[in-house]
Structure formats: C-alpha cells, structure tokens
Amino acid sequence: MDFVKYFLIAGYISVLLLFNSCTPKGIDIDVEPAESKIVVASQIVPQKNIIVSLTKSFSPLEPIATTEQVAQDALNKFLVNNAFVTVSYNGQVDTLDMLVPGIYISTNTLLTNYNNYTLNVYEPSTGLSASALTTMLPQVPFDTVYPIITRTPVDTTVAIRYILTDNPNEENYYVINYILKQSSGGANLDISSYFGNGSNKILSSYELLNDASFTNNVYTHLSTLEDVTPNDSIAVEVANITRGYYEFLTASKRTGGLLTQLTSEPIHFPTNVVNGYGYFNAYYPNAKVFSLSDY
C-alpha cells in the first residue's frame, strides 16, 4: 500500500514538472483592482414602503476570505453602512432609515401610478455615491391564480395556474415571482415581506412576459414548482415593470448557474444606476398568498 501511495505521489509530481516545463514563463502584469461602486436593488412593500438594498461591488483581484471571521469581515466591507439615502418624488424628499447595514427603508413615500422616483445614495466613510431614476407603473391583478396539488403513489407535485390579461393599448412588460415561506434565523432580513423578515425566499423560477407572450391579450400558464411541498406556504405576485427592468431581469436569467457563467459569453447587465450597478425599480406587485396544506 505504501508503494502504491509513493507511486501516485511520484507520478503526480512528474506531471507537475512536465506541465511546468511546457508552460511559457508568465509575464508579471500590474493590474489595479476595479473601482468599487454601489450596487442597488429595491422592492415595494404594498401599501407600505420602499425597501432599498445597497452593497458595494468588488474586484476579482480582491483577496479571498479563508476563515469564517475573515469572510464575515469581508461581507461587512461590502455592505453600504450609515449612508445618506433619499427618494425624491413630486417635489418631496423622503430620507430612508437604515434597518441594518445594506438595508434601507422609507417612512413617508407616497406610492402613485406613473410617478417618477429618484434615488440618491452617499456613503460618507468611502465617499461613494450613486443615483437612479425609475417610474412606478399601475398595479395589475391576476384574472385568476390558484395552486394545483397532484398526488400520486410515488410523488406529489405543486403547480400554480394563472390567467393574466394584457392592455392592448400600450407596451407592457410583466414579472411573475414565487416567494416561498422558509424558516427564519431571526436576524435575517430580506426585501419581501409576505411572511415576515428573513422568511421570504424568492424562487429562481420567476417568469418574464411581454406583449408577444399573449394570445388575444390573454396569457394562461401552468408553472410546476420544484422544491415546494404541499405543506409549504407560498406567495405568487405579478407586477407591471418598465422595459429597462425587464431587460435587466432577462440578462439576469441568462446567467443561469455557476457553470453557465463560467462557460458562456460575458453578459452586460443593463442598469439605471448612475455611477453604480444593479437596478432601482418601483414596481407595485399584486400578490396572492396560499397555504398549500389547504389544497
């Protein structure tokens, strides 16, 4: 056994030496890490507030965390902390409060259809700033939406069936999200609020629609949800979104998983953030919440 181990180690070293002898000598290149910028995400809490998530971009040339403590310190480094964050609309300015580093919430923002909302962010500790402009489009409801539980002797599947009608007199774009209730760690925060802070898991199976998706202005769809059980609770929301945000979500969907990101061509993400990344949206969702155990 020791002989076999020695043979494998010797062979491994020989391959490394051979590879090294066949590899051209590297050229030292001094590359500065990319400049850090603010990354924006946002969500409307129906009838309540605007929640804005603010982080900072990082360069692939940044050192990689190797311990849990270092990883936590690195995470804190990329959260926008104690920033001045405002949303302006109709000649008013609403200053957002920081719930925790990286999460900011409005207190007085008036949510109005076709209103323009301007976000301004400034982090004094780094001097980083960013701004963005978006428009709130009218809320749209499902014609109908309900879960379908299919039980067989070997399996049980959960699906959502919905019907949506499009307004033919204007260009429209829609997103349908599925939010699963999950166990909360207590300290977690997220930017959806159907099941309480930290309990909202937005599934990756969101759907994007445009006018071409509809037949005679009506869209009917049955979506089978993976990793959802008949004992779960789930919210299904539809929102009328801007073309820019539709293009942002389309690009996000194209990235797929890690393997897709590594093997496909680089994807340019559209953004409405000046001097930053991400997307500031103010879509107003219409949601239905289901306890699947009732079906």
Backbone bond lengths (Angstrom), bond angles and torsions (degrees), N, CA, C in turn:
res aa  C-N    CA-C-N  psi(-1)  N-CA   C-N-CA  omega(-1)  CA-C   N-CA-C  phi
1 M - - - 1.465 - - 1.526 110.46 -
2 D 1.357 116.74 -42.58 1.457 119.38 178.59 1.522 110.90 -62.80
3 F 1.346 116.07 -35.53 1.462 120.06 179.16 1.532 110.55 -63.59
4 V 1.329 115.78 -43.37 1.469 119.92 179.16 1.521 110.34 -62.35
5 K 1.336 116.11 -44.13 1.458 120.16 179.39 1.522 110.42 -60.69
6 Y 1.341 115.92 -43.87 1.461 120.10 179.20 1.518 110.74 -62.77
7 F 1.327 116.56 -38.70 1.467 121.52 -178.96 1.533 110.51 -65.01
8 L 1.313 116.55 -43.78 1.460 120.14 179.95 1.520 111.53 -64.46
9 I 1.353 115.39 -42.32 1.463 118.50 179.36 1.521 110.89 -65.34
10 A 1.336 116.32 -42.96 1.464 120.05 179.67 1.521 110.93 -63.28
11 G 1.331 116.00 -42.42 1.458 119.68 178.60 1.513 111.91 -63.33
12 Y 1.332 115.80 -40.83 1.457 120.36 179.37 1.519 111.10 -62.14
13 I 1.361 115.59 -43.91 1.471 119.60 178.87 1.524 110.62 -64.09
14 S 1.342 117.72 -39.11 1.460 121.04 179.71 1.523 110.85 -62.30
15 V 1.343 116.26 -41.82 1.474 119.78 179.13 1.514 110.29 -63.67
16 L 1.342 116.89 -41.67 1.459 119.56 178.88 1.511 111.29 -62.59
17 L 1.360 117.06 -42.83 1.466 120.52 179.44 1.519 110.96 -64.29
18 L 1.344 116.27 -40.86 1.458 120.02 179.17 1.516 110.73 -64.33
19 F 1.348 115.63 -44.67 1.460 119.83 179.52 1.519 110.60 -61.64
20 N 1.352 115.44 -40.87 1.451 120.04 -178.50 1.526 111.30 -66.44
21 S 1.359 117.04 -36.74 1.460 120.18 -178.53 1.515 111.46 -71.82
22 C 1.346 117.12 -24.36 1.463 120.96 -178.38 1.517 112.56 -94.30
23 T 1.315 116.44 -4.54 1.455 119.95 -176.55 1.514 109.85 -97.18
24 P 1.339 118.08 126.74 1.461 120.32 178.26 1.522 110.41 -58.76
25 K 1.304 116.17 147.34 1.450 121.10 178.66 1.516 109.87 -62.89
26 G 1.306 114.79 132.71 1.453 119.05 -178.26 1.513 111.92 -67.74
27 I 1.320 114.37 155.25 1.457 121.51 177.71 1.517 107.98 -107.30
28 D 1.317 116.76 123.51 1.457 120.74 179.62 1.521 109.54 -69.46
29 I 1.313 115.38 125.04 1.458 121.44 178.45 1.519 108.22 -125.85
30 D 1.291 116.50 126.98 1.462 121.89 179.98 1.525 108.09 -91.35
31 V 1.352 116.21 103.50 1.459 121.55 -177.97 1.519 109.13 -113.28
32 E 1.308 116.13 122.88 1.457 120.30 178.10 1.532 109.76 -74.85
33 P 1.343 117.89 137.72 1.463 120.26 175.24 1.525 110.99 -58.43
34 A 1.336 116.03 148.68 1.465 120.44 179.56 1.528 110.09 -62.82
35 E 1.301 115.14 147.00 1.462 120.96 179.92 1.524 110.14 -64.69
36 S 1.316 116.66 133.98 1.463 121.29 177.48 1.519 110.13 -71.81
37 K 1.342 115.47 137.96 1.460 120.98 177.38 1.525 109.38 -134.82
38 I 1.316 115.66 162.47 1.460 121.31 -179.16 1.527 109.74 -78.49
39 V 1.341 115.52 137.29 1.460 122.45 178.70 1.528 107.58 -113.57
40 V 1.330 116.21 128.52 1.464 122.33 -171.90 1.528 111.20 -112.72
41 A 1.326 116.30 137.55 1.467 123.34 165.73 1.519 106.49 -139.30
42 S 1.338 117.31 153.45 1.463 118.73 -177.42 1.515 110.79 -151.38
43 Q 1.329 114.96 163.57 1.461 121.71 -178.34 1.520 108.92 -154.73
44 I 1.336 116.25 138.47 1.455 120.95 172.27 1.523 108.88 -89.14
45 V 1.318 117.41 129.99 1.463 121.71 169.37 1.523 105.97 -92.74
46 P 1.337 118.54 111.14 1.475 120.80 -173.35 1.531 112.98 -49.89
47 Q 1.330 114.41 131.71 1.464 123.85 178.87 1.524 113.51 66.44
48 K 1.344 117.32 9.18 1.464 117.59 -174.04 1.521 113.43 -129.40
49 N 1.329 118.14 -78.94 1.463 120.92 -165.02 1.520 111.91 -145.46
50 I 1.338 112.80 171.73 1.455 121.28 163.90 1.527 107.52 -105.33
51 I 1.324 116.69 129.11 1.459 121.56 174.87 1.522 108.21 -109.75
52 V 1.329 117.05 131.75 1.463 122.02 -178.41 1.530 109.07 -121.77
53 S 1.333 115.89 128.32 1.461 122.29 174.96 1.520 108.48 -99.68
54 L 1.325 116.70 129.87 1.465 121.61 -176.71 1.531 110.07 -129.33
55 T 1.310 115.55 118.09 1.461 121.63 174.78 1.522 108.27 -126.62
56 K 1.343 115.46 -178.88 1.462 120.36 178.55 1.519 109.56 -122.83
57 S 1.307 116.17 139.27 1.462 120.46 178.21 1.520 109.55 -70.09
58 F 1.341 115.98 158.55 1.460 120.37 177.35 1.521 109.34 -135.81
59 S 1.290 116.24 158.78 1.459 122.60 -177.64 1.528 110.25 -92.08
60 P 1.345 118.68 145.57 1.472 120.48 172.48 1.516 112.93 -59.48
61 L 1.341 116.99 -16.70 1.459 120.82 179.58 1.522 112.68 -85.26
62 E 1.360 116.29 -3.37 1.457 119.37 176.75 1.530 109.85 -66.69
63 P 1.343 118.69 147.92 1.470 121.10 176.20 1.521 110.92 -59.87
64 I 1.336 117.37 145.27 1.449 122.97 -179.33 1.527 109.68 -92.39
65 A 1.339 115.75 135.02 1.462 120.11 179.19 1.517 110.35 -66.40
66 T 1.340 116.82 138.71 1.462 120.01 -177.06 1.522 112.83 -119.62
67 T 1.325 118.07 -8.62 1.456 120.89 176.55 1.514 108.49 -132.22
68 E 1.337 115.77 163.71 1.462 119.82 -178.55 1.514 111.35 -61.26
69 Q 1.344 116.72 -41.50 1.457 119.96 -178.91 1.520 110.78 -66.28
70 V 1.342 115.90 -43.16 1.463 119.80 178.27 1.523 109.99 -63.04
71 A 1.349 116.57 -38.99 1.460 120.51 178.98 1.524 110.66 -62.58
72 Q 1.349 117.09 -41.58 1.458 120.64 178.88 1.521 110.43 -66.12
73 D 1.327 116.64 -41.57 1.464 120.19 177.52 1.518 110.75 -61.96
74 A 1.345 116.55 -39.78 1.460 120.57 178.72 1.521 110.58 -65.26
75 L 1.351 116.32 -40.42 1.463 120.17 178.25 1.519 110.29 -61.09
76 N 1.326 116.91 -46.10 1.464 120.30 179.54 1.525 111.10 -61.25
77 K 1.321 115.87 -33.60 1.460 120.43 179.78 1.521 111.84 -63.00
78 F 1.327 116.38 -30.88 1.461 119.84 -175.10 1.526 113.46 -96.92
79 L 1.336 117.89 3.19 1.452 121.78 174.06 1.519 109.49 -93.36
80 V 1.328 116.55 134.01 1.465 120.24 179.01 1.527 107.78 -75.74
81 N 1.334 115.50 120.87 1.464 120.96 -170.12 1.525 110.84 -118.98
82 N 1.341 115.49 135.79 1.471 121.94 175.71 1.526 112.32 51.34
83 A 1.316 115.57 45.18 1.464 120.50 -179.74 1.530 110.30 -90.76
84 F 1.336 115.48 157.81 1.457 121.31 170.13 1.532 106.88 -89.37
85 V 1.332 116.40 114.93 1.460 121.50 -175.37 1.526 108.34 -126.41
86 T 1.337 116.79 124.98 1.464 120.79 179.49 1.520 110.53 -131.05
87 V 1.323 115.23 151.61 1.459 122.34 170.18 1.525 107.01 -122.73
88 S 1.337 116.11 124.34 1.462 121.78 -177.56 1.521 110.56 -109.75
89 Y 1.340 116.46 141.80 1.466 121.89 -178.88 1.526 108.13 -165.30
90 N 1.311 117.69 143.68 1.465 123.20 176.20 1.527 113.23 48.55
91 G 1.345 116.27 36.92 1.457 119.45 179.57 1.516 113.95 77.14
92 Q 1.334 118.57 4.42 1.461 122.70 179.02 1.524 109.82 -107.72
93 V 1.317 115.57 156.65 1.466 121.74 177.30 1.525 108.12 -127.88
94 D 1.333 116.53 122.60 1.461 122.49 177.93 1.528 108.37 -109.06
95 T 1.336 116.57 120.16 1.459 121.03 177.58 1.517 109.56 -87.12
96 L 1.340 116.21 125.23 1.460 121.07 -177.31 1.523 110.87 -83.68
97 D 1.338 115.58 145.69 1.458 122.16 178.38 1.529 109.33 -95.62
98 M 1.340 116.91 143.86 1.458 121.22 176.56 1.527 109.06 -85.71
99 L 1.339 116.86 117.84 1.463 120.95 174.86 1.530 110.13 -74.69
100 V 1.320 114.97 -51.57 1.457 124.30 173.79 1.521 105.15 -146.12
101 P 1.342 118.64 164.10 1.468 118.17 176.62 1.525 111.42 -51.84
102 G 1.336 115.75 126.94 1.461 121.49 178.60 1.508 114.61 96.85
103 I 1.355 119.98 -14.69 1.459 122.81 -178.47 1.522 109.45 -124.44
104 Y 1.342 116.31 122.82 1.460 122.38 -178.27 1.534 109.01 -128.00
105 I 1.346 116.17 142.92 1.459 120.81 -174.33 1.522 110.55 -132.71
106 S 1.331 115.54 141.73 1.462 120.45 178.00 1.527 109.71 -80.90
107 T 1.329 116.02 163.16 1.466 120.39 178.19 1.521 112.60 -121.25
108 N 1.333 116.97 -29.45 1.462 119.34 -172.71 1.529 114.05 -126.28
109 T 1.329 117.66 4.29 1.462 119.70 -172.03 1.524 111.45 -60.01
110 L 1.331 116.16 127.56 1.453 122.59 176.24 1.527 108.74 -86.49
111 L 1.324 116.93 122.01 1.461 121.57 -176.45 1.523 108.84 -95.18
112 T 1.334 116.19 110.66 1.462 121.53 -173.86 1.527 110.22 -132.75
113 N 1.345 115.95 136.56 1.457 120.85 178.24 1.522 111.56 -58.63
114 Y 1.325 115.53 140.00 1.469 124.81 178.26 1.527 112.87 63.25
115 N 1.327 117.24 15.17 1.454 120.48 175.93 1.523 109.35 -80.86
116 N 1.337 116.92 143.94 1.463 121.79 173.67 1.520 109.10 -93.04
117 Y 1.345 115.65 135.38 1.465 121.54 -179.60 1.527 108.36 -123.40
118 T 1.338 115.87 128.31 1.461 121.55 179.99 1.526 109.26 -111.66
119 L 1.325 115.89 124.92 1.465 122.58 177.86 1.521 109.46 -100.02
120 N 1.314 116.27 133.44 1.465 121.85 173.53 1.527 108.79 -129.07
121 V 1.340 115.76 133.32 1.462 122.24 -177.11 1.523 108.92 -130.73
122 Y 1.333 115.69 134.71 1.472 120.31 173.35 1.518 108.32 -142.62
123 E 1.343 116.44 124.84 1.463 122.12 177.55 1.522 108.55 -105.60
124 P 1.331 118.86 107.07 1.470 121.04 -175.38 1.526 113.83 -60.36
125 S 1.326 118.38 -35.70 1.465 119.86 -174.45 1.518 112.84 -66.72
126 T 1.332 117.78 -25.95 1.470 121.22 -179.34 1.522 112.88 -115.39
127 G 1.328 116.25 -16.25 1.460 119.72 -175.53 1.515 113.30 78.39
128 L 1.328 117.65 4.66 1.462 120.44 179.66 1.522 110.80 -73.45
129 S 1.329 115.79 142.79 1.461 120.83 177.97 1.517 109.48 -143.94
130 A 1.325 116.03 157.19 1.467 121.64 177.80 1.518 108.39 -158.62
131 S 1.326 115.35 160.33 1.462 120.34 177.15 1.521 109.11 -147.59
132 A 1.334 115.78 160.59 1.458 120.09 179.93 1.519 109.20 -159.56
133 L 1.324 115.11 153.61 1.464 122.06 178.73 1.518 108.93 -127.34
134 T 1.335 116.60 133.81 1.457 120.45 177.48 1.520 109.62 -142.51
135 T 1.332 116.51 167.88 1.464 122.98 -179.58 1.519 109.48 -124.68
136 M 1.320 116.11 136.00 1.467 119.96 175.64 1.529 109.16 -88.34
137 L 1.331 115.97 122.15 1.458 121.28 177.66 1.527 109.60 -93.14
138 P 1.335 118.06 160.81 1.465 120.35 -177.42 1.527 112.15 -60.28
139 Q 1.318 115.16 146.35 1.459 121.17 176.23 1.533 109.19 -69.05
140 V 1.333 115.96 139.27 1.466 120.85 177.33 1.535 109.13 -121.33
141 P 1.328 117.64 139.04 1.463 120.21 179.19 1.529 111.33 -99.97
142 F 1.327 116.08 158.76 1.453 120.30 166.35 1.532 108.63 -67.88
143 D 1.336 117.50 145.74 1.465 119.51 166.75 1.519 109.16 -66.66
144 T 1.322 114.85 -44.24 1.453 122.00 174.06 1.513 109.25 -157.18
145 V 1.324 116.58 149.48 1.466 121.50 177.68 1.520 107.85 -155.30
146 Y 1.337 116.72 133.52 1.460 119.82 -179.41 1.525 109.43 -161.64
147 P 1.351 116.56 154.11 1.468 120.16 178.47 1.522 111.33 -84.29
148 I 1.328 115.27 152.75 1.464 122.74 173.83 1.523 107.59 -126.27
149 I 1.320 116.87 117.85 1.460 122.44 178.69 1.527 107.61 -103.04
150 T 1.323 116.78 119.91 1.466 122.03 178.94 1.517 109.03 -110.08
151 R 1.333 115.33 115.98 1.460 121.02 -177.55 1.527 109.60 -109.98
152 T 1.325 115.49 130.33 1.455 121.99 174.68 1.521 108.03 -128.53
153 P 1.337 118.26 168.88 1.465 119.51 179.33 1.524 113.78 -60.33
154 V 1.339 117.30 -22.60 1.468 119.57 -175.21 1.526 113.60 -112.00
155 D 1.329 117.57 -13.86 1.466 117.93 -173.91 1.525 109.84 -160.28
156 T 1.335 115.03 160.66 1.468 122.41 173.29 1.513 108.20 -134.80
157 T 1.317 116.85 129.69 1.462 121.07 -179.64 1.524 110.34 -119.13
158 V 1.325 114.34 150.29 1.457 121.87 178.63 1.527 108.08 -117.35
159 A 1.314 116.31 128.12 1.464 121.45 178.53 1.525 109.19 -133.33
160 I 1.316 115.29 156.77 1.464 121.77 175.71 1.526 107.71 -119.98
161 R 1.311 115.68 126.97 1.464 121.23 176.10 1.531 108.31 -109.50
162 Y 1.340 115.63 132.20 1.464 118.70 178.30 1.523 110.96 -144.07
163 I 1.332 114.00 156.20 1.467 122.30 175.45 1.521 106.97 -126.86
164 L 1.336 116.16 135.21 1.458 122.24 -177.49 1.523 108.89 -135.36
165 T 1.328 116.67 136.86 1.464 121.95 178.51 1.518 109.70 -108.00
166 D 1.335 115.17 134.72 1.463 122.53 -178.93 1.521 110.42 -97.65
167 N 1.326 116.23 145.71 1.462 121.47 173.53 1.522 108.22 -81.90
168 P 1.342 118.19 113.05 1.472 120.14 -174.95 1.518 114.13 -74.13
169 N 1.333 117.54 -7.45 1.465 120.30 -174.34 1.522 113.15 -90.63
170 E 1.333 116.87 0.43 1.462 119.38 179.70 1.523 110.36 -150.79
171 E 1.326 115.51 158.80 1.467 121.38 177.49 1.522 108.76 -77.01
172 N 1.332 115.89 126.85 1.464 119.73 -176.56 1.515 111.69 -131.66
173 Y 1.335 114.58 151.78 1.458 123.15 175.43 1.527 106.97 -136.58
174 Y 1.338 115.54 143.41 1.459 119.98 -174.80 1.527 110.65 -135.27
175 V 1.330 115.31 152.50 1.457 121.72 169.50 1.525 108.05 -128.03
176 I 1.323 116.11 137.08 1.465 122.68 174.56 1.516 107.70 -115.28
177 N 1.328 115.99 120.11 1.463 122.13 -178.41 1.521 110.67 -111.98
178 Y 1.332 114.65 149.01 1.461 121.88 174.10 1.528 107.37 -118.62
179 I 1.336 115.98 121.47 1.461 120.84 -176.97 1.522 108.26 -115.69
180 L 1.319 116.02 118.95 1.457 122.41 -176.90 1.520 110.25 -96.42
181 K 1.336 115.86 135.40 1.466 119.65 174.21 1.520 108.84 -76.28
182 Q 1.337 116.02 126.81 1.457 121.00 179.15 1.521 109.47 -127.35
183 S 1.322 116.43 166.44 1.454 120.58 178.53 1.517 109.31 -67.28
184 S 1.317 116.35 135.18 1.462 121.26 -179.00 1.511 110.50 -96.63
185 G 1.342 114.52 140.06 1.461 119.26 175.99 1.508 112.83 -78.64
186 G 1.349 116.24 -4.07 1.455 119.97 177.82 1.515 112.62 95.71
187 A 1.338 117.86 -44.46 1.467 120.67 -177.55 1.519 111.58 -98.34
188 N 1.339 117.49 -5.81 1.450 119.81 -176.69 1.522 111.32 -74.32
189 L 1.330 115.49 149.81 1.459 121.53 174.37 1.512 108.29 -131.07
190 D 1.320 116.30 149.16 1.452 119.97 174.31 1.526 107.84 -142.62
191 I 1.334 116.03 178.62 1.459 118.16 -175.94 1.519 111.92 -107.39
192 S 1.321 117.84 23.97 1.458 123.11 165.33 1.520 106.73 -121.99
193 S 1.346 117.16 159.33 1.466 116.97 -171.78 1.522 112.60 -141.60
194 Y 1.311 118.45 27.88 1.461 119.74 -178.72 1.521 111.51 -72.98
195 F 1.340 117.69 -31.30 1.455 121.20 -174.23 1.529 112.57 -123.57
196 G 1.322 117.99 18.75 1.453 120.20 -179.57 1.518 111.57 92.66
197 N 1.332 115.40 156.48 1.467 121.11 -177.08 1.523 112.29 -56.65
198 G 1.328 115.86 130.90 1.450 121.31 176.12 1.510 114.74 81.76
199 S 1.337 117.65 -1.17 1.469 120.44 -177.29 1.517 113.39 -107.92
200 N 1.320 117.83 5.60 1.457 121.93 -174.42 1.523 110.64 -107.17
201 K 1.325 116.34 112.55 1.461 121.29 178.36 1.518 108.78 -109.63
202 I 1.326 116.91 111.23 1.459 120.94 178.46 1.524 108.45 -78.87
203 L 1.324 116.31 118.85 1.458 120.75 -177.81 1.519 110.80 -72.69
204 S 1.327 115.80 152.12 1.465 120.88 -177.58 1.525 112.41 -76.09
205 S 1.340 116.92 -5.68 1.471 120.45 -175.91 1.526 112.18 -88.52
206 Y 1.343 117.13 35.03 1.466 118.42 178.18 1.526 109.99 -68.94
207 E 1.336 115.58 155.44 1.466 121.01 -176.14 1.518 110.36 -120.95
208 L 1.322 116.00 141.78 1.458 122.82 179.14 1.525 109.44 -116.01
209 L 1.325 116.39 133.56 1.459 122.04 -178.70 1.518 109.88 -128.48
210 N 1.335 115.23 147.99 1.460 120.92 168.55 1.523 107.87 -131.21
211 D 1.317 117.59 -175.88 1.471 120.36 -175.50 1.522 112.40 -58.16
212 A 1.339 116.89 -32.84 1.465 120.81 -178.37 1.527 112.29 -69.32
213 S 1.333 117.50 -14.35 1.464 120.66 -179.43 1.529 112.21 -75.57
214 F 1.326 116.90 -15.99 1.460 122.00 -171.48 1.529 111.48 -97.29
215 T 1.327 115.46 145.56 1.459 122.92 173.66 1.517 107.89 -113.61
216 N 1.330 115.99 118.41 1.472 120.55 -175.02 1.533 110.60 52.78
217 N 1.342 114.79 39.73 1.465 123.80 175.64 1.529 113.60 69.57
218 V 1.340 117.25 13.43 1.467 120.73 -179.36 1.530 108.83 -126.61
219 Y 1.339 115.76 138.09 1.462 121.80 176.73 1.521 108.48 -124.54
220 T 1.336 115.69 124.03 1.461 122.13 177.70 1.517 108.64 -118.50
221 H 1.326 116.10 132.26 1.463 118.55 -174.39 1.525 111.27 -146.78
222 L 1.335 114.69 145.82 1.459 122.33 172.94 1.517 107.43 -121.49
223 S 1.320 116.67 117.75 1.463 122.04 -176.38 1.522 109.44 -114.09
224 T 1.343 116.51 118.48 1.461 121.66 175.97 1.528 108.96 -85.29
225 L 1.321 116.71 127.92 1.451 121.87 -174.46 1.522 110.51 -101.90
226 E 1.328 115.76 122.17 1.459 121.26 177.09 1.532 110.03 -79.45
227 D 1.305 116.09 150.97 1.466 122.60 175.52 1.522 113.28 59.95
228 V 1.332 116.53 26.05 1.465 122.04 173.78 1.518 107.48 -118.71
229 T 1.326 116.70 132.15 1.457 121.07 -175.98 1.529 110.69 -110.39
230 P 1.330 117.22 162.87 1.472 120.39 179.03 1.523 114.04 -65.68
231 N 1.321 117.37 -8.18 1.461 120.54 178.31 1.523 113.28 -96.53
232 D 1.321 116.65 -1.58 1.460 121.33 -176.58 1.525 111.67 -83.68
233 S 1.321 114.19 167.61 1.461 122.05 168.08 1.523 107.49 -115.84
234 I 1.329 116.03 144.31 1.457 119.25 -174.69 1.532 110.10 -146.59
235 A 1.317 115.66 144.63 1.461 121.67 173.50 1.521 108.20 -110.59
236 V 1.314 116.40 138.24 1.462 122.57 176.99 1.520 106.97 -118.11
237 E 1.320 117.11 122.27 1.456 119.89 -177.58 1.519 111.19 -125.69
238 V 1.323 114.97 146.00 1.458 122.04 174.10 1.523 107.66 -122.32
239 A 1.328 116.40 143.42 1.458 120.37 179.60 1.513 110.06 -143.48
240 N 1.307 114.83 141.64 1.459 123.51 173.11 1.522 106.84 -85.58
241 I 1.337 117.81 116.62 1.463 120.90 -172.02 1.531 110.62 -118.78
242 T 1.316 115.95 161.78 1.457 120.79 178.61 1.530 110.46 -73.04
243 R 1.313 115.50 160.68 1.467 119.82 178.45 1.535 110.61 -61.54
244 G 1.325 116.98 -38.81 1.459 120.06 -179.56 1.511 112.23 -62.22
245 Y 1.328 116.99 -42.74 1.463 119.65 179.61 1.530 110.91 -70.75
246 Y 1.334 116.76 -33.88 1.468 120.55 174.87 1.526 110.31 -60.22
247 E 1.325 116.72 -43.37 1.466 120.26 179.14 1.525 111.37 -67.26
248 F 1.336 117.29 -35.61 1.463 121.22 176.33 1.527 110.61 -63.31
249 L 1.342 117.21 -46.74 1.459 120.89 -179.66 1.526 111.29 -67.64
250 T 1.328 117.09 -35.14 1.465 120.50 177.29 1.521 110.40 -62.23
251 A 1.345 116.45 -43.70 1.468 120.11 177.35 1.521 110.84 -64.39
252 S 1.336 117.27 -39.59 1.465 120.83 179.11 1.523 110.72 -62.34
253 K 1.327 116.86 -40.48 1.457 121.23 -178.81 1.526 110.91 -66.30
254 R 1.324 117.01 -32.86 1.461 121.32 -179.18 1.526 112.60 -68.06
255 T 1.334 117.29 -23.18 1.458 118.89 -177.10 1.517 111.44 -68.68
256 G 1.348 117.70 -28.84 1.466 120.33 178.95 1.508 111.63 59.65
257 G 1.350 116.22 -145.64 1.459 121.90 -179.79 1.508 111.83 -87.80
258 L 1.325 115.16 -171.24 1.465 121.12 -176.97 1.520 111.21 -61.47
259 L 1.353 117.93 -42.06 1.464 120.41 -178.33 1.522 110.50 -62.25
260 T 1.336 116.45 -41.36 1.463 120.01 178.98 1.516 110.60 -63.00
261 Q 1.331 116.30 -41.80 1.456 119.75 -179.28 1.521 111.85 -64.49
262 L 1.343 117.09 -34.04 1.457 120.59 -177.97 1.521 112.93 -78.55
263 T 1.349 117.10 -28.27 1.459 120.27 -171.90 1.517 113.89 -106.87
264 S 1.321 118.73 -10.28 1.462 120.40 -178.47 1.521 110.00 -99.98
265 E 1.318 115.07 172.29 1.456 120.22 179.20 1.527 109.68 -68.26
266 P 1.343 117.49 150.87 1.460 119.57 178.28 1.520 110.75 -59.68
267 I 1.319 116.28 142.35 1.457 121.46 -177.61 1.520 109.31 -111.82
268 H 1.320 115.14 129.22 1.457 121.14 177.24 1.525 108.34 -88.98
269 F 1.330 116.61 120.46 1.448 121.12 -179.60 1.529 110.01 -87.81
270 P 1.331 117.74 122.16 1.465 119.28 173.54 1.527 109.90 -61.05
271 T 1.292 117.21 151.60 1.461 121.02 178.97 1.519 109.29 -149.78
272 N 1.315 116.75 150.18 1.468 120.77 170.93 1.522 110.73 -110.10
273 V 1.336 115.93 13.03 1.464 121.51 -178.76 1.527 109.30 -91.82
274 V 1.302 116.27 122.39 1.462 122.00 176.23 1.526 108.32 -82.91
275 N 1.337 116.23 125.98 1.468 123.07 -178.71 1.533 111.33 65.35
276 G 1.345 115.86 35.46 1.458 119.40 178.58 1.516 111.07 -168.62
277 Y 1.330 115.66 -166.53 1.454 122.34 -177.82 1.529 109.62 -131.35
278 G 1.334 115.36 178.31 1.451 120.28 -179.96 1.512 111.22 86.54
279 Y 1.340 115.97 -159.05 1.461 119.44 -178.76 1.524 109.48 -150.47
280 F 1.328 114.68 129.10 1.463 121.27 174.24 1.511 107.53 -93.69
281 N 1.342 116.30 109.32 1.460 119.87 179.77 1.517 109.56 -118.96
282 A 1.319 115.32 156.26 1.460 121.35 177.43 1.520 109.11 -133.16
283 Y 1.329 116.07 44.67 1.466 116.75 179.02 1.520 109.83 -74.06
284 Y 1.336 114.82 147.52 1.464 122.03 -174.05 1.524 108.31 -109.80
285 P 1.346 119.10 98.15 1.457 120.89 -172.98 1.524 113.25 -76.64
286 N 1.320 114.23 150.97 1.458 121.83 168.15 1.521 106.31 -110.54
287 A 1.333 118.21 124.00 1.462 120.56 -171.42 1.520 111.81 -127.38
288 K 1.332 114.12 148.70 1.456 122.45 171.10 1.526 107.56 -122.86
289 V 1.328 116.47 134.44 1.452 122.50 -177.65 1.527 109.30 -109.80
290 F 1.339 116.24 132.73 1.458 121.14 -177.72 1.520 110.54 -127.30
291 S 1.327 115.56 134.75 1.458 121.88 166.21 1.524 106.48 -94.77
292 L 1.322 116.55 106.58 1.460 120.29 -169.30 1.527 112.88 -65.76
293 S 1.323 117.25 -19.70 1.462 119.55 178.42 1.520 112.29 -67.27
294 D 1.336 116.75 -13.10 1.474 120.71 178.47 1.531 112.16 -83.56
295 Y 1.345 116.90 -3.08 1.477 119.39 -173.98 1.511 110.90 -115.68
